Amino acid sequence: MVIVPSKRVASIGAYAFAAVDEKVAELKEKGITPIDFGVGDYADPTPEFIRQACKDNIDRHATDGYPSYVGSLEFRTAAANWLKKRFGVSIDPKTQIASTIGSKEGVFNFAEAVINPGEYAIVPSPGYPPYKRGTLFAEGKSHFVAVNHDNRCEYDLDSIPADVRQQARIMWITTPNSPTGHVASMDWLKRAYEFCQANDIILASDEAYSELYFEDAPHSALELGEDNNYDGILQFHSLSKRSIMTGWRVGWVAGDKRIVDIFKKVKTNIDSGTPNFVQDAAVAALGDEKHVEDLRKLVKEKRDLICSALKKLGLPDCTPPASLYIWQKAPEGMSGEDFATLLIEKAHCVTTPGEWLSDEVKGDNPGAGHVRFAMVPSLEEVKQAAERIAALKL
């Protein structure tokens, strides 16, 4: 028989980070073990106390069966308490929050909750691929807005055409931004919210990197709400980057109860929830800040090593104030793909070309001429990589 993929699947290329994994596998087949800055997946272990909390609770849940679709009340309460402590916002754990299987699942599936065929999502470019892929699978359209070192991730709201504003259901923001590392000011967040309110667009704020900052702590879009009313706001969060829990797949959405209710309806038809013992581990993680402070120091040390090496090559200083990434400009006249190839072949360092993470905005690719370094290898590997990079001949 003839097997034909759906039009949606046929229309998409390879997932960018899957392509990075393939490049790493190719090098290993040649007997070369590269230092992998490609995918944002830590080489460092999940903190021991989090792993122990999981172990301690596995037997307690031996006969639980399926977990709650929307998360245990204990987990949702822990998340709400953390949001109160961190951002000063009050979230009702029973009605204004739902668990997710990490951010990716929530981000991708959210489009199915609110986008009808032909409607728009406003999506930053470069940006997290599930913003646009989720929109595509919901049969919507993405309107891309450029984020870069010049606008510091505060993209131009006035550039969004009137017809897009009228047909848009979601506007995605990311602060700290992935991959540029910039942090949106409270002033811009307010303007973005006013824009969304004026056009009946949901402000969807991806805050997975909120705890990886090296200067002032970032704000949350939830702070824009008044009197516990988060009209039109939905925050997406995850334990992946904050607590080195990438493989655990646990996070949440929080905000406007009406939007959370719609999200829950989609979610209950797609999966069966995060395992209870994983949620218990997440509760332990949310109750501790020291491991987060230690992680910030570690990521900053790695960042400084790589940025110093890149500056020794004469490249522009792209040191980020936050996030897990360095969004580095390539040498003059070199594409991101060319620079990434040079780094692989000469320094045996895997990075992600900016072109792979971006979509054209008005005929230009905002990611062109950049590479993304994820600060995830071990500190010793980062030191080795910095030495190799500093020794390159451009």
N, C-alpha and C positions, 0 to 999 in steps of 0.2 A: 504494500500500500504506500501511497505518497503521504509523507508527514510534512505538514506545512505549519510554521509557527503563526501565532496570531499577528495581526498587523501591528499591535503595540510592541510585541517582543521583536518583531522584524525591524522595527524602526529605530531601535536603540543599538548602540555599539557595545563594546565590552565595558564593564564597570571599571572605572579608572584604577581602583586599587587592586582589582583582580589582575589587571595588566601588569601592575608592579610586582605582584606575587609571581607571575610568569617569568619576569625578567630575573628575579632572584633565583628561581629554579634553574634557569638556563645557565647562570654563572656557576651554580653548585655542580651542575653536570660537567662543567669544565674543570672541576677541582678547585674552584675559587669560592671562598666563603666571604661574601660581601658584608659590609656594615650597612644595615638596612634602616635608612631614614624615610622609607617610602610610605608605609602605612602607619597611622597613629595608634599603634598597639605596643604597649610597654614591654620591654624585656625584663624589667624589674618585677618581682613577685608582688601579688596582693599582700598587704600587711598581715602578719601572722594572727593578730587578734581578730581580724575579720574572718579569716579561714577557720579559726577556732570556734567562733560563734556559729558558723555554719555546721561544723562537726557536732557541736553540742546540741544542736536542734534537729538533726536529721532523724534521730530515733523518736523524738517528740512528735514528729509528723508522720510516723510510719504508717498510720492508717487514715491519713487525711483524704486521700483521693485527689481529685482535681482541686487546685487552688481557686480562690476567688478570681473572677475575670478582671476585677478592677483593683485588686490588691487587698491585703488584710488591713483591718482597721488599725492595727498596731503600726504597720509600715506607713500608712497614710498619715497617721498622727505624728510619727517621727519626722516625716517629710514636712508636714505643716509646722511643727515646732522648729525645725531647722530654718524654714523660710522666715518665720517670725524673728528668730535670733539673727539671721544673716541680713535680711532686707527690711525688717520691721513691718511686715505685712501679716494680716490675719486671714488665714485660709481655713475654711470648715473642712476637716478631713472626711466628713461623711458625704459632702455634696460638691465640693469644689476641687477635688483632686482624684486622679485615677492612676494606677500603676501602668507602666509600659514595659515591654521586653527590651529595655534599652531605648535610646532616643530614636534609632533608625526605624524601628517598627512603628513608633508613634508618628514620626514625621511623614513616613511614606503613606501610612494608612489615613492620616488626617484629611488628605485631599478627597478621599472617598466620602468623607462625612459631610463636606460642605460644597464641593465643586460639581456643577452640572456640565455636561458636554458643551464645549465651546467657551466656557467661562475661564477667567484668568487667575493665575497666581503671579504675584510680583516677586521675582526671585533675584537675589544678588548673584553677580558673576564676577570673579569665581565664587563658588559656594558648594555646599554639601550636595552631592548628586541626588539624594532622595527628594529634595525639594521639587526638582523638575520631573524626576521619574515618577513620583507619586502623582503629580499633576497629570502626566501623560497617561498613566493607567486609569485615572478618573475621567479620561477623555477631555481634559481641559487643556489650556494653553499657558505657556510661561512667557511673561514679559520680563526680560532681563535688564537689570540695572547694574552699572559698573561699580565695583568697590576696588580701591587701590590705595597706594601710599599717599597720594595727593589729597583725596577726600577723607582719608582716615576712616573708611568704612561707612561714613555718613553720606549715603548716596543722595543724588539730586532728586528730590521729590517733585520739583517743578517740571522735570523732564518727562514725567509719566503722562502719556497722551490721554485726552479726555475720554476716548472710547475705551481705553484700558481701564481707567478709573470706574467707568460705568459698569463694566462687566467683570471686575475683579472681585474675588471672594476672600482671598488671603493675601497678606503682604508679609513676607519672611524678613526678619532681621536676625542678625547673629552678633552678640556682644558678650565677651570678646570675640572679634571676628575670626572666622576660619576661612582662609588661611592667613590674612594679612597681619593678624595679631593686634589690631587697633581696637580701642574701646570707645563705644559710643558715649557721647556726653549726655547728661540728663536733659540739656536744652534740646538736642536733636531728637532724643526719644520722645519728648513732649510734642515736638513738631510732627514726628512720624505718627504719633497717636492721634493728634488733631486731624491729620490728613486722612487717616483711616476712619475716624468718626464722621468726618464730613462726607465720606464716600461709601459708608456702610461696608467697610472692609475689615475683616478680622486681622488684628495684629498678632501674628504668630512669632513668638520670640524664642529662638534656640539659644539656651544659656548653658550648654553642656560644658563650656570652658570657663565658667564664671569664677572658679576658685584658682585658676592658674594665672595669677597676675603678679607683676613684679613692681608695680607702682601703686597707684590708688586702686582700691577695690571697685570693680565694676558695679553698676546699678542693674536692677532687674526691671523689666517692663511692668511687673506687678506693682511696682511703686507708683505707677501712674493711676492706679485705681483709687477711688475715694470711698471712705466709709465701708470698706469691705466689699465694694461693688466694682468688679473688674470687667466692666461693660466692654465686650468685644476684644478682650485680651486672653490669650492662652500662652502660658509658659511651658516650654519643653525642657526637662532636665534629666540628668543621668548620673549614675555613680561611676561610669566608666573612666572618665578622666580625673575626677576629683579623688577617687580612692583606689585607682589602679584595678578596676573591676570590669575591664573591657569584656572578658569572657563570661561574666556572670549574668549579663543581660537584665539589668534592672534600672528603672528610672520612673518618671512620672510626667503627667501633664497637670497643670493647675491654672485656675483662673475663673472666668465667667461660667457659672453653673450651667447655663443653657448650652454652652459649647461643650463643656465636659460631658453633659448628658448625651449629646449627639455622638461624641467620640466614643463613649461607653457602648452605645448601640452598635456602632461599627465593630468595635473591639470584641464584643461578645460573640460576634459571628465569624471571627477570624482565628482566634486562638483561645487557649484555656488558662492564660495567666502565668505569672512568674512563680516558680516553686516556692512554697512557704519557707523552706530553710534558707533559700537565697534571700528572701525578704528579711528574714531574721538577721542574716549577715549584714544586709544593708542598714537595718536599724542600728546595729553596733557601729557601723561606719559613720552614720549621721550623728552619732553621739560623741564623736571624737574629732577634735580639730588638730591635734599635734601631728598626726600622720600627714595631714594636708599641708601644714606648715613645712614639714620636712620635705615633702614632695616639691613644693614651690622652690625651696632652696636648691634641690637637686636639679630641677628643670632649668632654673636660672644659671646654675653652674655650667650645664651642658650648652645652653644658649650662648653664654659668653665665650666659651671655647670655640664654637663653630663660627660665630660672628667675628671674632678676632682673627681667625684663620682666613676668612673670606675678605676681610679688610686688608690683610697682608697681601692679597692678590691684587689690590687696587680696586676692588669692587665697591659699589656704594654701600654705605652703612644702613642695613635694613633691620637693625636690632628691634625686636618687637617689645612693646610694653606689657604684653599678656599673651596667653594661649600657649599651645604646645608646639607651635610652628614658627619657622623662619621663612618668610616670603621674600626670597632673595632675587634681586635683579641680576640677570646674566651679564657676562661681558658684552661690551658694545658690539653690535652687529651680529650677535649670536642668539639664536632662538632658545627657548627653554628646553626644547627637545635636544638641541645640540649640546647645551651645557650639561644636561642630565647624562647624555651619552659620554661626554668627556669625564664626568665625575665617576661613572661606572668603569670606564676602560682604564683610566689613569690612576684613580684613587680608590677604586673598588668600593665606592659609596653609592648606594641606591637612593635616588630622590624622585620626586614626582614632577614632571614637566608641568608648568603652569597652563599650557594649552589644553592639557587633559582635564583640568578642573574648571574650565571656563567656557562660556558660550558668547557668541558675538553680540555686541551692543552697538547698534548703528554702524555695522560693517567692520568693526574692530574687535579683536579678541583681547579683553583686559588682562588675560593671563599670559599673553605672548611675551617672551623674553624674561620669564621668571621660572624658578624652580622652588619647590616646597621641601623643606627639611622638617621632619617630625622628630622631636627630641625624645626618642624612645629607646635607642640602644643603651647598653650599660655605660656607666661613666668611663670605664676603661676603654671601651670601644670608641666612645666619643673622643677621648684623648688621642687615640690612634688616628681616627678620621681627621681630626684637626691638624695633626702633623702632616698627613698625606696631602690634605687640601692646601695647606700653606706652602708645600713644596712643588705645587703644580706650576707648569710653564704655560702661560696663556698666549 
